[in-house]
Amino acid sequence: QETRVLGGAVQLWDELAMATTSTSVMEDPAFLEPVLAALSAECLCRAACVSRAWAAAEVTDRSVLWQALVLQRWPGLAALVRPGIDWRKRYLVLVRNGVVQRAQGEDDRYSFVFHGRWEAEGSLAFSHVAKARKVAHSMQAGAINVEMQNALQLELTLPQSIPLPASWQVEGDGGAERDGLEISILMHDAAEGAVAHFLNFTVPRRAIAYFPTDASDGGGNGAALRLSEFWRGALPDAFVASVDTLAYSANAGCGEASEDGTRLEVMWVSTMFQDIDLSNMTPSPPTLEIHPLHLGVEIVDAAPRLTGITMQMAMQIDARQVNGNLIRMPMQQGTLDVLADELDWA
């Protein structure tokens, strides 16, 4: 539609130029403003090449035009709007989807925006700011249990719950690597007013389950209820579902997932692992995994709705071929200032 708008405007420009020596109508802000505001980013760039007047109009209204384009695509960033943002630059960087450039370095400096899509439907499910905080985390390393006090945990609470896709009532294909909730996380630097790509991953639908507490065995876990049973099982009004990323990887990385579900490695992974010598511990390099990963769920009219996401990022060290251990070391909050230098800020 916006291509037709631009094409019609350019055709009108040509006709007016042939019919009269004046093109003042086409240079009138009352004409240009609604035309430019109706265009996509690509067409807006092309419109600026039509004439000097159109280029000047794009520059004059650049902040408003590009802010609208950014917030249309990443609505969760609306909560972070402040004066002085270069919205055109922000759009151009964000659409590159994680390919790197620069940054800088307080506990509350960074926040995160979760942008979620139901992969099967391809529609935007939500875009909202999440909290980041330090939590204690118990890590098992063979026979040794290590308590870490400053693991980074991201907690998303949606302002309104969102229904899970009705198609999820049917058990998913065992080989559907990309079948789930696609999450893209943007990192916001409050000190600089800048935003960068942080991480993409998939919440695999076949990995989602609820473990009810069985009072009859003294408070232990009862039999797991799989995702398809959320529509017909005996469930509380609100509960927390677990996502088993050991059995089904979240394929954390950079950008869109390939056909087999994998992604490019995010640039900051090497920074996260740089001070740890694993040469005698594992035959393969460490990987990034989302663990633990939990979904807040409520039941409304016998159908499940997503209320939030809680997650940590972990360095996964697979030494099972050497000593039988699979270790997941949580990312520390203090790492943020260091890895921020690896991100594509705008």
Residue pairs with C-beta under 8 A, 6 or more apart in sequence:
1 38
2 38
2 39
2 40
2 43
3 40
3 43
5 35
5 38
5 39
5 43
6 35
6 39
6 43
6 46
6 47
9 26
9 35
9 47
9 50
10 50
12 26
13 23
13 26
13 50
13 51
16 23
16 25
16 26
17 23
23 51
23 53
25 31
26 32
26 51
26 53
27 51
27 53
29 57
32 53
32 54
32 57
33 57
33 61
35 47
36 44
36 47
36 54
36 57
36 58
36 61
36 65
37 61
37 64
37 65
37 68
39 47
40 69
41 66
41 69
41 91
41 95
44 58
44 65
44 66
44 69
47 54
47 58
48 54
48 55
48 58
48 59
49 55
58 65
62 87
62 88
63 85
63 87
65 87
66 87
66 88
66 90
66 91
67 81
67 85
67 87
69 87
69 91
70 77
70 87
70 90
70 91
70 94
71 77
71 78
71 81
73 91
73 94
74 94
74 113
74 115
74 127
74 186
75 124
75 127
76 113
76 114
76 115
76 126
76 127
76 128
76 129
76 186
77 113
77 127
77 186
77 188
77 195
79 128
79 129
80 111
80 113
80 129
80 188
80 195
82 193
84 193
85 193
86 346
89 346
90 195
90 346
92 346
93 101
93 195
93 196
93 344
93 345
93 346
94 186
94 195
94 197
94 346
96 197
96 344
97 197
97 254
97 255
97 256
98 197
98 200
98 254
98 255
98 264
98 266
98 344
99 254
99 255
99 344
100 267
100 342
100 343
100 344
101 343
101 344
101 345
102 341
102 343
102 344
102 345
103 189
103 192
103 194
103 196
103 340
103 341
103 342
103 343
103 345
104 189
104 191
104 192
104 340
104 341
105 337
105 338
105 340
105 341
106 191
107 333
108 190
109 189
109 190
109 191
109 336
110 132
110 187
110 188
110 189
110 190
110 336
110 340
111 129
111 130
111 131
111 132
111 187
111 188
111 190
112 129
112 130
112 132
112 154
112 185
112 186
112 187
112 188
112 198
113 127
113 128
113 129
113 130
113 185
113 186
113 187
113 188
113 195
114 126
114 127
114 128
114 129
114 130
114 154
114 156
114 183
114 184
114 185
114 309
115 124
115 126
115 127
115 183
115 184
115 185
115 186
116 124
116 125
116 126
116 127
116 181
116 182
116 183
116 184
117 123
117 124
117 125
117 181
117 182
118 125
118 165
118 181
118 182
119 178
119 179
119 180
119 181
119 182
119 202
120 165
120 167
120 179
121 165
121 167
125 162
125 181
125 306
126 158
126 162
126 306
128 156
128 158
128 159
129 188
130 154
130 155
130 156
130 157
130 185
130 309
131 154
131 155
131 156
131 157
132 152
132 153
132 154
132 155
132 333
133 152
133 153
133 155
133 333
134 149
134 150
134 151
134 152
134 153
134 333
135 151
135 153
135 312
136 147
136 148
136 149
136 151
137 147
137 148
137 151
137 312
137 330
138 145
138 146
138 147
138 148
139 145
139 146
139 147
139 148
139 327
139 328
139 329
139 330
140 146
140 327
141 325
141 327
142 323
142 324
142 325
142 327
148 330
148 332
150 332
150 333
150 334
151 312
151 330
151 331
151 332
151 333
152 312
152 313
152 330
152 331
152 332
152 333
152 335
152 336
153 310
153 311
153 312
154 185
154 309
154 310
154 311
154 312
155 308
155 309
155 310
156 308
156 309
156 310
157 296
157 307
157 308
158 306
158 307
158 308
161 298
161 300
161 305
161 306
161 307
162 305
162 306
163 300
163 303
163 304
163 305
163 306
164 230
164 297
164 303
164 304
164 305
164 306
166 303
168 205
168 227
168 228
169 228
169 231
170 228
171 206
171 226
171 228
172 179
172 205
172 206
172 227
173 179
174 206
176 206
177 202
177 204
177 251
177 257
177 260
177 261
177 262
178 202
178 257
178 259
178 261
179 204
179 205
179 206
180 202
180 203
180 204
180 205
180 206
180 207
181 202
181 203
181 205
181 306
182 200
182 202
182 257
183 199
183 200
183 201
183 202
183 203
183 309
184 197
184 199
184 200
185 197
185 198
185 199
185 200
186 195
186 196
186 197
186 198
187 195
187 196
187 197
187 198
187 340
187 343
188 194
188 195
189 195
189 196
189 340
189 345
192 345
194 345
194 346
195 345
195 346
196 340
196 343
196 344
196 345
196 346
197 254
197 343
197 344
198 266
198 343
199 252
199 253
199 254
199 266
199 313
200 252
200 253
200 254
200 255
200 256
200 257
200 263
201 250
201 251
201 252
201 253
201 263
201 290
202 250
202 251
202 257
202 261
203 243
203 250
203 293
203 295
203 309
204 243
204 245
204 248
204 249
204 250
205 227
206 227
206 248
207 243
207 244
207 245
207 247
207 248
208 226
208 227
208 241
208 242
208 243
208 295
209 224
209 225
209 226
209 227
209 241
209 242
209 244
210 224
210 225
210 230
210 233
210 235
210 239
210 240
210 241
210 242
210 297
211 221
211 222
211 224
211 225
211 242
212 221
212 222
212 223
212 225
212 235
212 236
212 239
213 219
213 220
213 221
213 222
214 220
214 221
214 222
225 233
225 235
227 241
230 241
230 297
230 299
230 304
231 302
231 303
231 304
232 302
235 299
235 304
236 299
237 298
237 299
238 296
238 297
238 298
238 299
238 307
239 297
239 298
240 294
240 295
240 296
240 297
240 310
241 294
241 295
241 297
242 292
242 293
242 294
243 250
243 290
243 293
243 294
243 295
245 289
245 290
245 291
245 293
246 291
246 326
249 261
249 289
250 289
250 290
250 293
251 257
251 261
251 262
251 263
252 263
252 266
252 288
252 289
252 290
252 313
253 262
253 263
253 264
253 265
253 266
253 288
254 263
254 264
254 265
254 266
254 267
255 263
255 264
256 263
257 263
265 288
266 288
266 342
267 342
267 343
268 339
268 342
268 343
269 288
271 335
271 338
271 339
271 341
271 342
272 288
272 315
272 331
272 335
272 339
273 286
273 315
276 286
276 315
278 285
278 286
278 317
281 317
281 319
281 322
282 317
282 318
282 319
282 322
283 319
283 321
283 322
284 318
286 315
286 316
286 317
286 318
287 315
287 316
287 318
288 313
288 314
288 315
288 316
289 313
289 314
289 315
289 316
289 328
290 311
290 312
290 313
290 314
291 312
291 313
291 314
291 316
291 328
292 310
292 311
292 312
293 309
293 310
293 311
293 312
294 309
294 310
294 311
295 306
295 308
295 309
296 306
296 307
296 308
296 309
296 310
297 304
297 305
297 306
297 307
298 304
298 305
298 307
299 305
312 330
312 331
313 330
313 331
314 328
314 329
314 330
314 331
315 328
315 329
315 330
315 331
316 326
316 327
316 328
317 325
317 326
317 327
317 328
317 329
318 326
319 325
319 326
319 327
320 326
